[in-house]
Every structure is written in C-alpha cells, then in structure tokens.
Amino acid sequence: MIDIRRIVTSVEDIFHEGGPCAETPLRRGSIAAVLTNPYAGRYEPDILPMMEALNPVGLDMAKRLLAAMAVPASDIQGYGKGAIIGAAGEQEHGALWHVPGGYAMRELLGWKGDAAAYAKGQSSGGQSGNALAIVPSTKKVGGPGCTLDVPLTHINASYVRSHFDAIEVRVPGAPRPDEMIVILAMSTGARVHARVGGLAADAIAKWDGQR
C-alpha cells in the first residue's frame, strides 16, 4: 500500500529577523515524503488500513529528520505535521497522517502515554515524559509544487506563545494527482525575536500538554 517516490529534507538556521543576532540560532527542519495515494480517483468508505500502514513511515521520517537536524532529541522544542493531497484525492486522505505522524514524533521525543488510546483519539491518561502537547497539523488538496505552511508549537505545552511558528514546505513537481505528501517538522526553540508575552517555556506548570 505504501509506495514512496521521493523524500525531501530541509534544515535552516535563523540568526536574526532584523534584530540582534541570537546567541544560539533557531534551527528548523522539515521532511516530506511523496507517496502514491491508493484511494485516489474514487470514494473509499474504509480508508483506515492506510493509517496503519503509515505508522512505520512516520517513525522512519521522524528519525531521518532528527538526524538531519544534527541535534539531540532533548534539544527539540517545537513540532508540527501536515499533508498535501493530489487533485485526484480528498482532504480526508490527509487526515490519515494525524496518528502516524504525530505519534512518531512524540514517541521519538520521549512521550510515555497510551498509544492505543492516542490512535483512537481518546485521552491518554497517565502520560508522562516529553512531547506532552498535541502535534498541530494542517492539510489541503493541491497541485504539483504547491506549498503548505506547517504549524509549530511547543512540544510540552500548546499555550507557549513564543513557540507559535510555521515552516513553509514545498516539493517541486509533487504531488501528482494520484499522490500525497506527508510532512513532519521540528524546531529547536522560540522565534528568534519572540517578545509578545504569554506563557513562557520555563513557566510550564501543569504538564498536561496545554499549560
């Protein structure tokens, strides 16, 4: 069911955005896999088999991205995911990436929750470790070369305002109508000139994935 045509990885270091240079540049990275959409061109009522098939893809992509960013897992502070579906598919096909993509990064970064409950969209009571926050996501149907702004938030608390960010992802020549692109993204910190207040990363208190 999984036929990958291309994998594109991008890593950038941001030193400043017009203000003073950061002591440590912000590193952001993304990885995008272009694969055949087995449901393209028709309405398929049961698409869940592909979600299961994508689980190892998510883990492999998360590991590839972390290796490309060349930092330890403990340095990752932000993450996000997304999907672009070719014109012969539908937006719901991109939703198949929510569990495989999100769980893969959370597992790699130290999440200790209930994977079965997470896969069913249920509360993962008793979660611990790192990567407590839900992984933000976006998806759309688009043609070859279209871009997707993938949202990023703090891995342990969705309300950490300094880490609200987005990274633009584009794969030239993809997706073809019968393809889809699944995307993961990570960052090492806050926006380089973050200064709009709100909950700070060092003030996370509840450890519930939100505040």
N, C-alpha and C positions, 0 to 999 in steps of 0.2 A: 504493500500500500504506500510506502514511503519511497519516493524516487527523487533524490536531491540532485539538482543540476549545477548549482553554484552556491558557494558560501563566501560572503564578503564581510571582512572585518575592518573596522576603522577605530583609531585611537587618536585623541587630540589632547594637547596640554594648553591650558588657558592661563597666561601670565597676568593679563590685566584686560579691562574693558574700557580703558581711557583714564583710569585712576592709578594709584600706586601699584607697583608690581607686588604680587602675593609672595610671601616668604616661601610657600610651597605651592607650585602651580596646581590648578584643578585639572585632574585627568578624567576625561570622559571617554567611554568606548561603547561601540555597538557591534553586534554581529547579526547578519541577516542570511537566512538560508532560503534559497529559491527551490521550491519543490512542486511536483505535479499535484494538482488538485483532483483526486479521484471522483469527486462529486460534481465536477464542472459540467455544465450543459444540461443538467436535469435537476429535478427536485427529488432529493432522497430523504425520506422521513427519518431514518435511523442513521445518523452520522457519528454516533459515539464510538464506533470501532476505530476511527481515525484518531480520536483523542487519546485512546490507549496506545496506539501505535506511535504517537508523537512523544510519549514520555522519555524514551532514550534519546531522542533528538534534542529535547530540552536540556537534559543533563550534559550531553556532549557539547552543545553550544555554550552553556554556562561555563564549562571547564575551559573551552577554547578562548572565550572572551577574557576570563580571569587571567589566563596565561599570556594573552596578548597585551593586557594592561600592565603586566610585569610588576604587580604589587601583591602582597599577601592578602588573603581573604579579609583579615581584620582591618585593612585599610579601606574597604568598600563601605561607603556611607549612603549611597543612593542607588535606586534601581527602577527599572520600568520595562515594559514589553509592548509589543504591537504586532499587527499583521496587515498586509496588503493583499487583497484577493483580486485575481484577474477577472476580466469582464464576463467570463462565462460562469463564474461562481457567484456566491451571495455572501453578504456580510456575516451571516451566521457561521459560515465556514471558518472565518477568522476567530470566532469565539471558541473554537476547539483548542486554541492556543492558551487560553486562560490558565488551565490547570498545569499542562506540561511545562509551559514557560515559567510561570510564577513559582510553582513548587520546586522546579530545578534550581533556580537561583536561591530560594530560601534554604533549601537543603544544603547547597554548597556553602552558604554563608553562616550556617550553624543553627538553623531553626530546629526545634525539638518538639514540634507539635504532632497532632494526629493526622497523618497523611490521608487516611481513608475518609475522615470527616472533611478534610480540606477538598478532596476530589469531589465530594457530594455537595459542596457549597455550604456545609454546616459549620458551626462554631467549633474551634479546635481547643476546647477547654484544657487547661493544664500545660499550655505551650510555654516554652522556655528557650533560653539560648539567645541567639541573634536573629535578625531578619523577622521581627515580630509583626511588622506592618504589611498590610496587603500590598501587592505589587500593582501600581497603577498601569492602565492599559488604554490603548486606542486602536481602532481598526477602520478600514474603509475598502471599498471596491475601487480599483484604479487601473490605468493602462500602463504600458511599459515606460519606465523612467519616472513614474510619479513619486512624490516624496511623502513621507509620513513624519509628523512631529511626535516623537515618543516621549511621554511624560516621565519625569523622575521625581521621586520623593524619598525621604529618609527611610532607611531600612527598618528602623525600630519604632518610629512614631510618625504617622501621616501628617500630624499638625506642625511639624518643624518647618517653619516658614522659610528659613534660609536655604533649604534644600529643594524648594519648588523650582523645577527646571524642566527643560525639554531638549532633546537632541534630534536633529533632522537626519533622517535615514533615506537613502535612495540607492537603488541598484540599477545601473544603466541596462536598458533592454529587458527589464523584468518588472512586473510579472507578465508573461504571455497570458492570453485569455484562459487557458486551461491550467494555470499555475497559481500559486500563492507564495507570499514571502512571510516568513515568521521571524520576529526580531526580538532580541534581548539587548538591554542597555544597562550600564553601570557607571557610577561616578565615585570619586574619592572624597567629596566634600561639598561644602556650600558653594553658591555662586561667589565668584571671586570678590565682588564688592557688596555682598549682602549686608543691608543696613536698614531694613524696614520693620524691625522688631518682631514680636510674636514669640512663640515658644522656641527656645534655643536648644541645640542638640545636647548640651551639657546640663540641661534642666529637665530632661525626660524623667518623669517620676512614677507614672502609673504602670509602665511596662505592659500595656495592653495592646500595643500596636497602634495606638492613637495619640496618647499624650504622655 
